[in-house]
């Protein structure tokens, strides 16, 4: 474990070596990659663009680096959203079970809120884990939209 150095952040440039989907009925996705760790300096205020060169293929990648204070704020916002999603998930689930389980009098249809609650259950179920993960690892460094040779790359947070 590296000790964090104030004013800097470590990120890994992930070079995707291969991304294959095999199989017909049961699909298996196998991805191989190589991570290269960089230490980048954070700006004093606002944001700053840094250039990172992938050691595997020499592609130059542009990343946007924000201040630690800003990264911390984003982590808090993501965690709050994650908690809200959990609340919405259980509320929508309880409502859907309640409404769906009722025996309706003839000629009466389910309220409009019923399909909305079903959608809310699925959406929050998918989104909540993503928010929780990003709320933990978000480091304020993001890969800027990159043209073709940079496509097969991503930035990964490195735990300090
Ligand atoms: Zn590369």
Boltz pocket constraint, residues with backbone or C-beta under 6 A from the ligand:
constraints:
  - pocket:
      binder: B
      contacts: [[A, 15], [A, 16], [A, 54], [A, 55], [A, 56], [A, 57], [A, 58], [A, 59], [A, 149], [A, 152], [A, 153]]
      max_distance: 6.0
